[in-house]
């Protein structure tokens, strides 16, 4: 039961019905008998600035999680960003301090790697195809580069956005082979859909079926889409006998990182 003493955190985005973090956080708070709750907020893009302004005076709010499409907007409205959030120009979590100061981080890449590790995937020296160079895609690309992948190909409907991300990663990680363009039909160890493709029944596959057919037999197909759970992309990969990673696995894996960033969970990890 939420009462006048309950400490709150929020999650903003639109649409919001498919997100898993409120359920994950509230289940944990209840299990630990904490007087805390997460409130999901379906927020229009034109109201993000107003929301951030109001948060500064929201005394029983400790922070908020950010999902599509607000991560970049929030990063440009708050007071401080971690180095990785600065690089990504996107924040997926914000901590509110008692004086109203707002500090942001981006844990999407960390969550993705944790989930991939749980699925038996090691990023070192692997070749990766990433579809989607938005906020989630940028975070995943950065985390994979830090984890030591050997090659990264970035594809996005916005070709300039993919090219910009490839250029920035090549500068930061000079030993990484980075390319951008139309998804090529060659062998990859990991294919990641970090785009919205698959959220709607009429959506096309994020990659040609031939790309999935060429994947390494011990490779991993991963999706950030959380609803439906099994997208057509993951269904096709499973039919091929590949390991698959659902969007909700990434969300669950970063619960602790998000909680630490907001100051509502201690130092434990999800491992």
C-alpha positions as CSV (number, residue, x, y, z in Angstrom):
1,X,0.0,0.0,0.0
2,X,1.4,3.4,-1.0
3,X,1.0,5.9,1.8
4,X,2.2,9.4,2.8
5,X,5.5,8.0,4.0
6,X,6.3,5.9,1.0
7,X,9.5,6.8,-0.9
8,X,8.9,6.8,-4.6
9,X,10.9,6.2,-7.8
10,X,9.3,6.6,-11.2
11,X,9.7,5.4,-14.8
12,X,8.9,7.6,-17.7
13,X,8.5,6.8,-21.4
14,X,5.8,6.3,-24.1
15,X,4.4,3.8,-24.6
16,X,4.9,2.5,-21.1
17,X,2.6,-0.6,-21.0
18,X,5.3,-3.0,-22.2
19,X,8.0,-2.1,-19.6
20,X,9.1,-4.5,-16.9
21,X,11.0,-2.4,-14.5
22,X,8.0,-1.3,-12.3
23,X,7.1,-4.9,-11.8
24,X,10.7,-5.9,-11.1
25,X,11.3,-3.0,-8.6
26,X,8.0,-3.3,-6.8
27,X,8.4,-7.1,-6.4
28,X,11.8,-6.5,-4.8
29,X,10.6,-3.7,-2.6
30,X,7.7,-5.9,-1.3
31,X,10.0,-8.9,-0.8
32,X,12.3,-6.7,1.4
33,X,9.3,-5.1,3.3
34,X,10.5,-1.6,2.1
35,X,8.1,1.3,2.2
36,X,9.0,2.1,-1.5
37,X,7.3,1.9,-4.8
38,X,7.9,2.6,-8.5
39,X,5.3,4.4,-10.4
40,X,5.2,4.1,-14.3
41,X,4.4,7.4,-16.1
42,X,3.3,7.4,-19.7
43,X,4.8,10.8,-20.6
44,X,4.4,12.7,-23.9
45,X,7.7,14.0,-25.3
46,X,6.6,17.6,-25.2
47,X,6.1,17.3,-21.4
48,X,9.6,15.9,-20.5
49,X,11.0,19.3,-19.7
50,X,8.1,20.1,-17.4
51,X,8.5,16.7,-15.7
52,X,12.2,17.2,-15.1
53,X,11.5,20.7,-13.7
54,X,8.8,19.4,-11.3
55,X,11.0,16.5,-10.1
56,X,13.4,18.9,-8.5
57,X,10.7,19.8,-6.0
58,X,9.2,16.3,-5.6
59,X,10.4,15.7,-2.1
60,X,9.4,12.0,-1.7
61,X,10.9,11.0,-5.1
62,X,14.4,9.6,-5.0
63,X,14.9,9.2,-8.8
64,X,13.5,7.9,-12.1
65,X,14.2,5.5,-14.8
66,X,13.9,6.6,-18.4
67,X,12.9,4.6,-21.4
68,X,12.0,5.3,-25.1
69,X,11.9,8.0,-26.4
70,X,13.1,10.3,-23.6
71,X,16.7,9.2,-22.9
72,X,18.5,11.9,-24.9
73,X,16.1,14.7,-23.9
74,X,16.5,13.9,-20.2
75,X,20.3,13.8,-20.6
76,X,20.3,17.4,-21.8
77,X,18.0,18.7,-19.1
78,X,19.7,17.4,-15.9
79,X,22.7,18.7,-13.9
80,X,25.3,16.0,-14.2
81,X,26.1,12.9,-16.2
82,X,28.5,10.0,-15.7
83,X,31.2,9.8,-18.4
84,X,29.4,7.0,-20.2
85,X,26.1,8.9,-20.2
86,X,28.0,11.9,-21.6
87,X,29.5,9.8,-24.4
88,X,26.1,8.3,-25.2
89,X,24.3,11.6,-24.9
90,X,21.5,9.6,-23.2
91,X,20.4,8.9,-19.6
92,X,18.3,5.9,-18.6
93,X,18.3,6.6,-14.9
94,X,18.4,9.8,-12.8
95,X,19.1,10.2,-9.1
96,X,17.4,13.1,-7.3
97,X,19.3,14.5,-4.3
98,X,17.6,16.3,-1.4
99,X,18.6,19.7,-2.8
100,X,16.9,19.0,-6.1
101,X,20.1,18.3,-8.0
102,X,19.6,15.6,-10.7
103,X,22.5,13.3,-11.8
104,X,22.1,10.7,-14.6
105,X,23.8,7.5,-15.8
106,X,23.2,5.0,-18.5
107,X,23.1,1.3,-17.5
108,X,21.6,-0.2,-20.6
109,X,24.9,-1.6,-21.9
110,X,25.7,-3.0,-18.4
111,X,22.3,-4.7,-18.3
112,X,22.7,-6.2,-21.8
113,X,26.1,-7.6,-21.0
114,X,24.9,-9.1,-17.7
115,X,22.0,-10.8,-19.5
116,X,24.3,-12.1,-22.3
117,X,26.7,-13.5,-19.7
118,X,23.8,-15.3,-18.1
119,X,23.1,-16.8,-21.5
120,X,26.6,-18.1,-21.8
121,X,27.9,-15.5,-24.2
122,X,31.3,-13.9,-23.8
123,X,31.9,-10.8,-25.8
124,X,35.7,-11.0,-26.1
125,X,36.9,-11.3,-29.7
126,X,33.4,-11.8,-31.1
127,X,31.8,-10.2,-34.2
128,X,28.6,-8.3,-33.7
129,X,25.8,-6.9,-35.9
130,X,23.8,-4.2,-34.1
131,X,20.5,-2.9,-35.5
132,X,19.5,0.4,-34.1
133,X,21.8,3.3,-33.1
134,X,19.3,5.0,-30.8
135,X,19.9,5.4,-27.1
136,X,19.7,1.7,-26.3
137,X,21.8,0.8,-29.3
138,X,24.5,3.3,-28.4
139,X,24.7,2.0,-24.9
140,X,25.0,-1.6,-26.0
141,X,27.6,-0.8,-28.6
142,X,29.7,1.1,-26.1
143,X,29.5,-1.8,-23.6
144,X,30.4,-4.4,-26.1
145,X,33.4,-2.3,-27.3
146,X,34.6,-2.0,-23.7
147,X,34.1,-5.8,-23.3
148,X,36.6,-6.5,-26.1
149,X,34.6,-7.5,-29.2
150,X,36.7,-7.7,-32.4
151,X,34.3,-6.3,-34.9
152,X,31.0,-4.3,-34.9
153,X,28.7,-3.5,-37.8
154,X,26.0,-0.9,-37.1
155,X,22.8,-0.6,-39.1
156,X,20.0,1.9,-38.6
157,X,17.2,3.3,-40.7
158,X,18.9,6.6,-40.1
159,X,22.1,6.0,-41.9
160,X,23.8,9.2,-40.7
161,X,23.1,8.2,-37.0
162,X,24.7,4.8,-37.6
163,X,27.7,6.4,-39.3
164,X,28.2,8.9,-36.5
165,X,28.1,6.2,-33.8
166,X,30.6,4.1,-35.8
167,X,32.9,7.1,-36.1
168,X,32.8,8.0,-32.4
169,X,33.4,4.4,-31.4
170,X,36.3,4.0,-33.8
171,X,37.9,7.1,-32.2
172,X,37.5,5.8,-28.7
173,X,38.4,2.2,-29.4
174,X,41.0,2.3,-32.2
175,X,41.6,-1.5,-32.1
176,X,37.9,-2.2,-32.9
177,X,36.9,-2.7,-36.5
178,X,33.7,-0.6,-36.8
179,X,31.5,-0.3,-39.9
180,X,28.1,1.2,-40.6
181,X,25.5,0.7,-43.4
182,X,23.0,-1.9,-44.6
183,X,23.2,-5.2,-42.7
184,X,25.6,-7.4,-44.6
185,X,25.0,-11.1,-45.2
186,X,28.1,-12.6,-43.4
187,X,28.8,-14.6,-40.3
188,X,28.2,-12.9,-36.9
189,X,28.6,-14.3,-33.4
190,X,26.0,-11.9,-32.0
191,X,23.1,-10.1,-33.7
192,X,21.3,-7.5,-31.5
193,X,18.0,-5.8,-32.4
194,X,18.1,-2.5,-30.5
195,X,15.4,-1.0,-32.6
196,X,11.6,-1.0,-32.1
197,X,11.2,-3.5,-34.9
198,X,9.0,-6.4,-33.6
199,X,6.9,-4.4,-31.2
200,X,4.0,-4.4,-33.8
201,X,2.7,-7.4,-35.6
202,X,3.2,-5.8,-39.0
203,X,6.9,-4.9,-38.4
204,X,9.5,-6.3,-40.8
205,X,12.4,-8.4,-39.4
206,X,15.2,-6.1,-38.2
207,X,17.7,-8.2,-40.3
208,X,17.2,-10.3,-43.4
209,X,16.5,-14.0,-42.7
210,X,19.8,-14.8,-44.5
211,X,21.8,-13.0,-41.8
212,X,20.2,-15.3,-39.1
213,X,20.9,-18.3,-41.3
214,X,24.6,-17.4,-41.5
215,X,25.1,-16.9,-37.8
216,X,27.7,-18.9,-35.9
217,X,26.0,-22.1,-34.5
218,X,27.0,-21.1,-30.9
219,X,26.0,-17.5,-31.5
220,X,23.4,-15.4,-29.7
221,X,20.4,-13.5,-31.1
222,X,19.3,-10.7,-28.7
223,X,16.3,-8.4,-28.7
224,X,15.6,-5.3,-26.6
225,X,11.9,-5.4,-27.3
226,X,10.0,-6.5,-24.2
227,X,6.5,-7.0,-25.7
228,X,5.9,-9.3,-27.3
229,X,8.4,-11.4,-25.4
230,X,9.3,-13.7,-28.4
231,X,9.5,-11.4,-31.4
232,X,9.5,-12.9,-35.0
233,X,13.3,-12.2,-35.0
234,X,13.9,-14.3,-31.9
235,X,11.4,-17.0,-33.2
236,X,13.4,-17.4,-36.4
237,X,16.7,-17.6,-34.5
238,X,15.2,-20.2,-32.2
239,X,14.0,-22.3,-35.2
240,X,17.6,-22.2,-36.4
241,X,18.8,-23.6,-33.0
242,X,20.5,-20.4,-31.8
243,X,20.5,-19.1,-28.3
244,X,18.1,-16.2,-27.8
245,X,18.0,-13.3,-25.3
246,X,14.6,-11.7,-24.6
247,X,14.2,-8.0,-23.9
248,X,12.9,-8.6,-20.4
249,X,16.2,-10.3,-19.5
250,X,18.1,-7.1,-20.1
251,X,15.6,-5.2,-18.0
252,X,15.8,-7.6,-15.1
253,X,19.6,-7.8,-15.3
254,X,20.1,-4.1,-14.8
255,X,17.6,-3.7,-11.9
256,X,20.5,-3.5,-9.4
257,X,22.5,-1.0,-11.5
258,X,19.4,1.2,-11.8
259,X,18.6,0.9,-8.1
260,X,22.2,1.8,-7.1
261,X,22.2,4.8,-9.5
262,X,19.0,6.1,-7.7
263,X,20.3,5.2,-4.3
264,X,17.5,2.8,-3.5
265,X,19.4,-0.5,-3.7
266,X,22.7,-1.3,-2.0
267,X,25.9,-2.6,-3.5
268,X,24.8,-6.2,-4.4
269,X,24.7,-7.4,-8.0
270,X,22.3,-9.5,-10.0
271,X,24.9,-12.3,-10.4
